[in-house]
């Protein structure tokens, strides 16, 4: 138990000891596979961030009174729900919870949610706390700045760069831009507001999230992403799953593998969802890079 608390504290430094203990105790008490629990209850508890358009964001459809979550990762979760319904011969309900970068792993580790899909990068340190699915997306970390602020990394010395708390971005920035001042923000929406008002000189995340944030902003023509060609770091994104639940992880991987089948030829279920959000009529136009398509295809070879 002490070792578990230490791991949680390291991965989630903002959590209190009491909260960490509650997560650890709840997680250790859950020996039942998520797959069995979903079969017994008819409910899939899932989570995703609401500040990572077009992966997941709040949307209020015309004619509806309440907002709902929509986006690329929300559609992936829906595909998992459909396969669960087929497997169990009954309609499975998804209860979708908004997570933060700072609490998403703890929610999965404690079994409060069965799965989290968004812009979560697998790391060895995080894998002490949760398991991960095969990758479902890949993109590179960049820094968004006003054109007048910086033309290259040498201009970022002493500049305030915002990163979402609980992400891998801070470590990447410190490695590649050590002279910049890293400022943690609670979420990307807050970070973008701070950037727009001049409280931050820049904002860092995977490039596609930065592009989506500025897509409909008056700042769109005034910003640039650094570096302009190669990213600071390639980030694979995967769904977070409870630790040591191989039955549930295998099911999720099979769903993702089926969707990804054909991605190297720009066809199949995954590509249809991708085109919906990143195609010409999507939230942000971001054609699927051939190299990334090959990497995603390679991740499913062992499942065929």
C-alpha positions as MATLAB code, in Angstrom:
seq = 'XXXXXXXXXXXXXXXXXXXXXXXXXXXXXXXXXXXXXXXXXXXXXXXXXXXXXXXXXXXXXXXXXXXXXXXXXXXXXXXXXXXXXXXXXXXXXXXXXXXXXXXXXXXXXXXXXXXXXXXXXXXXXXXXXXXXXXXXXXXXXXXXXXXXXXXXXXXXXXXXXXXXXXXXXXXXXXXXXXXXXXXXXXXXXXXXXXXXXXXXXXXXXXXXXXXXXXXXXXXXXXXXXXXXXXXXXXXXXXXXXXXXXXXXXXXXXXXXXXXXXXXXXXXXXXXXXXXXXXXXXXXXXXXXXXXXXXXXXXXXXXXX';
ca = [
       0.000    0.000    0.000;
       2.810    2.430    0.850;
       4.408    1.748   -2.535;
       1.078    2.333   -4.282;
       0.632    5.676   -2.498;
       4.163    6.682   -3.498;
       3.463    5.893   -7.150;
       0.188    7.833   -7.054;
       1.867   10.796   -5.393;
       4.599   10.840   -8.046;
       2.173   10.573  -10.966;
      -0.450   12.904   -9.468;
       1.442   15.449   -7.360;
      -1.577   17.724   -6.923;
      -3.632   15.152   -5.011;
      -3.860   15.135   -1.213;
      -2.714   12.149    0.846;
      -6.332   11.395    1.832;
      -7.450   11.394   -1.791;
      -4.511    9.223   -2.828;
      -5.317    6.735   -0.069;
      -8.968    6.608   -1.127;
      -7.970    5.901   -4.716;
      -5.505    3.216   -3.678;
      -7.976    1.465   -1.368;
     -10.786    1.584   -3.887;
      -8.535    0.270   -6.640;
      -7.188   -2.598   -4.542;
     -10.715   -3.695   -3.691;
     -11.754   -4.090   -7.315;
     -10.653   -7.541   -8.441;
     -13.573   -7.954  -10.847;
     -12.766   -7.363  -14.502;
     -14.330   -4.237  -15.955;
     -15.747   -6.451  -18.682;
     -17.624   -8.565  -16.120;
     -18.875   -5.508  -14.261;
     -20.148   -3.936  -17.497;
     -21.939   -7.185  -18.352;
     -23.575   -7.301  -14.917;
     -24.579   -3.629  -14.702;
     -25.154   -2.727  -18.349;
     -23.118    0.445  -17.848;
     -19.807    1.546  -19.359;
     -18.198    4.249  -17.219;
     -15.909    6.247  -19.486;
     -14.037    9.508  -19.289;
     -12.498   12.100  -21.566;
     -11.284   15.666  -21.313;
     -13.561   18.476  -22.470;
     -10.715   20.869  -23.316;
      -9.136   18.991  -26.216;
     -11.078   19.843  -29.368;
     -11.601   18.000  -31.668;
     -10.905   14.925  -29.512;
     -13.567   15.926  -26.986;
     -15.343   19.191  -26.250;
     -18.659   20.537  -25.030;
     -21.284   20.903  -27.742;
     -24.857   22.161  -27.562;
     -26.679   20.853  -30.637;
     -29.347   23.029  -32.213;
     -32.713   22.492  -30.564;
     -31.237   20.867  -27.459;
     -31.190   22.550  -24.050;
     -28.154   20.811  -22.595;
     -24.548   20.486  -23.682;
     -23.017   17.122  -24.415;
     -19.533   15.878  -25.144;
     -18.601   15.350  -28.775;
     -15.416   14.624  -30.662;
     -13.067   12.040  -32.106;
     -12.354   10.189  -28.861;
     -16.050   10.312  -27.898;
     -16.816    8.479  -31.148;
     -14.162    5.868  -30.336;
     -15.798    5.265  -26.960;
     -19.134    4.889  -28.741;
     -17.637    2.181  -30.960;
     -16.483    0.321  -27.843;
     -20.001    0.631  -26.391;
     -21.536   -0.799  -29.560;
     -19.200   -3.798  -29.493;
     -20.054   -4.372  -25.830;
     -23.754   -4.381  -26.711;
     -23.099   -6.933  -29.450;
     -21.002   -9.110  -27.151;
     -23.542   -9.224  -24.330;
     -26.709   -9.196  -26.456;
     -28.120   -6.227  -24.569;
     -27.967   -2.463  -24.851;
     -25.026   -1.054  -22.899;
     -25.280    2.514  -21.602;
     -22.300    4.856  -21.605;
     -21.917    7.199  -18.662;
     -19.392    9.703  -19.912;
     -17.513   11.734  -17.316;
     -15.423   14.830  -17.918;
     -11.880   14.277  -16.722;
      -8.949   16.624  -16.257;
      -5.336   16.020  -17.188;
      -4.578   16.013  -13.468;
      -7.167   13.400  -12.385;
      -7.752   11.135  -15.401;
      -5.262    8.447  -14.378;
      -6.457    8.361  -10.769;
     -10.056    7.884  -11.916;
      -9.021    4.887  -14.008;
      -6.707    3.472  -11.333;
      -9.470    3.635   -8.733;
     -12.005    1.966  -11.083;
     -14.221    5.051  -10.882;
     -14.203    4.822  -14.686;
     -13.504    1.799  -16.857;
     -11.669    3.650  -19.604;
     -10.345    7.092  -20.469;
      -9.767    8.042  -24.099;
      -8.356   11.386  -25.128;
      -4.898   12.811  -25.625;
      -3.134   10.672  -23.060;
       0.424    9.629  -23.855;
       1.611    6.274  -22.453;
       4.794    6.489  -20.387;
       6.641    3.954  -18.251;
       5.908    6.016  -15.140;
       2.191    6.167  -15.887;
       2.124    2.445  -16.597;
       2.862    1.840  -12.938;
      -0.609    3.237  -12.280;
      -2.717    2.209  -15.298;
      -2.506    0.067  -18.418;
      -2.836    1.396  -21.960;
      -4.505    0.254  -25.146;
      -2.741    0.125  -28.491;
      -2.225    3.648  -29.915;
      -5.130    5.278  -31.747;
      -3.503    8.591  -32.696;
      -0.111   10.186  -33.148;
       0.983   13.795  -33.250;
       3.880   15.997  -32.221;
       4.353   18.497  -29.405;
       4.702   22.109  -30.495;
       4.589   25.622  -29.058;
       2.052   28.197  -30.252;
       3.241   31.813  -30.160;
       2.342   35.080  -31.820;
       4.445   35.666  -34.930;
       5.734   38.904  -33.436;
       6.816   37.108  -30.242;
       9.166   34.501  -31.650;
      10.488   33.161  -34.920;
      12.437   30.313  -33.354;
      13.316   28.665  -30.066;
      16.112   31.125  -29.350;
      13.403   33.773  -28.963;
      11.629   31.773  -26.222;
      14.275   32.441  -23.580;
      12.456   33.821  -20.528;
       9.050   33.548  -22.223;
       6.053   32.166  -20.282;
       4.769   29.006  -21.949;
       1.543   27.448  -20.680;
       1.065   23.685  -20.352;
      -1.866   21.720  -18.955;
      -1.154   20.377  -15.464;
      -0.664   16.616  -15.318;
       0.616   16.241  -18.887;
       3.943   15.169  -20.359;
       4.339   18.545  -22.074;
       6.219   20.253  -19.239;
       9.012   17.676  -19.299;
       9.292   17.905  -23.088;
       9.572   21.699  -22.922;
      12.191   21.598  -20.200;
      14.249   19.231  -22.310;
      14.057   21.175  -25.561;
      13.474   24.762  -24.401;
      15.173   24.898  -20.967;
      15.293   28.688  -20.839;
      11.533   29.119  -21.206;
       9.336   29.591  -18.131;
       6.848   26.724  -17.919;
       3.489   27.786  -16.456;
       0.984   25.062  -15.541;
      -2.672   25.842  -16.304;
      -5.698   23.801  -15.173;
      -6.853   23.083  -18.729;
      -6.214   24.132  -22.309;
      -9.261   26.397  -22.493;
      -7.918   28.435  -19.576;
      -4.461   28.406  -21.107;
      -5.737   29.735  -24.408;
      -7.621   32.558  -22.680;
      -4.435   33.487  -20.843;
      -2.499   33.375  -24.109;
      -5.093   35.534  -25.876;
      -4.954   38.185  -23.135;
      -1.159   38.257  -22.990;
      -0.760   36.541  -19.620;
       1.183   33.828  -21.436;
       3.654   34.282  -24.274;
       2.929   30.848  -25.666;
       0.983   27.633  -25.231;
       2.264   24.095  -25.730;
       0.542   20.804  -26.499;
       0.312   18.436  -29.424;
       0.028   20.521  -32.564;
      -3.448   19.383  -33.564;
      -4.942   20.569  -30.262;
      -3.247   23.953  -30.635;
      -4.555   24.294  -34.182;
      -8.084   23.451  -33.091;
      -7.952   26.003  -30.260;
      -7.049   28.844  -32.590;
      -9.099   27.689  -35.587;
     -12.023   30.083  -35.025;
     -10.133   32.739  -33.096;
      -9.179   36.209  -34.383;
      -5.613   35.160  -33.527;
      -5.522   32.480  -36.221;
      -3.626   34.626  -38.740;
      -1.296   35.996  -36.060;
       0.126   32.800  -34.593;
       2.704   30.246  -35.610;
       3.594   26.792  -34.303;
       7.188   26.049  -33.360;
       9.064   24.148  -34.578;
       7.614   24.685  -38.033;
       8.650   21.322  -39.461;
       9.632   18.497  -37.113;
       7.849   18.404  -33.760;
       9.644   18.547  -30.413;
       8.494   15.029  -29.609;
       6.249   12.461  -31.263;
       3.366   11.559  -28.962;
       1.370    8.351  -29.297;
      -2.095    8.539  -27.760;
      -3.903    5.605  -26.213;
      -6.832    4.819  -23.937;
      -6.068    4.416  -20.218;
      -7.362    1.211  -18.626;
      -7.336   -0.277  -15.109;
      -4.085   -1.993  -14.216;
      -3.771   -5.779  -14.626;
      -7.175   -6.297  -16.266;
      -6.055   -8.254  -19.314;
      -9.554   -9.395  -20.287;
     -10.839   -5.825  -20.577;
      -7.651   -4.558  -22.229;
      -7.821   -7.335  -24.838;
     -11.437   -6.455  -25.650;
     -10.644   -2.750  -26.111;
      -7.603   -3.594  -28.235;
      -9.660   -5.850  -30.481;
     -12.211   -3.059  -31.044;
      -9.470   -0.554  -31.882;
      -7.656   -3.071  -34.094;
     -10.831   -3.750  -36.088;
     -11.334   -0.011  -36.553;
      -7.707    0.517  -37.587;
      -7.737   -2.305  -40.106;
      -7.086   -0.716  -43.508;
      -5.780    2.579  -42.136;
      -2.550    2.208  -44.130;
      -4.750    2.340  -47.247;
      -6.906    5.206  -45.929;
     -10.021    3.108  -45.550;
     -12.007    1.408  -42.797;
     -13.928    2.393  -39.696;
     -11.141    4.420  -38.126;
     -10.585    6.473  -41.259;
     -14.302    7.288  -41.474;
     -14.235    8.673  -37.926;
     -10.959   10.479  -38.587;
     -12.325   12.108  -41.733;
     -15.424   13.255  -39.828;
     -13.339   15.332  -37.405;
     -10.117   16.072  -39.295;
     -11.256   15.952  -42.921;
     -12.345   18.829  -45.187;
     -15.676   19.164  -43.337;
     -14.252   18.532  -39.874;
     -13.525   20.820  -36.959;
      -9.956   21.345  -38.165;
      -8.520   20.175  -41.461;
      -5.625   17.843  -40.691;
      -5.064   15.200  -43.367;
      -3.803   11.900  -42.018;
      -0.037   11.790  -42.443;
       1.175    8.694  -44.294;
       3.939    8.005  -41.758;
       1.482    8.133  -38.859;
      -0.959    5.900  -40.731;
       1.844    3.354  -41.111;
       2.686    3.555  -37.390;
      -0.951    3.007  -36.427;
      -1.189    0.082  -38.827;
       1.972   -1.470  -37.406;
       0.498   -1.436  -33.898;
      -2.237   -3.918  -34.877;
      -0.104   -6.511  -36.674;
       0.196   -8.726  -33.615;
      -3.611   -8.818  -33.298;
      -4.196  -10.171  -36.807;
];
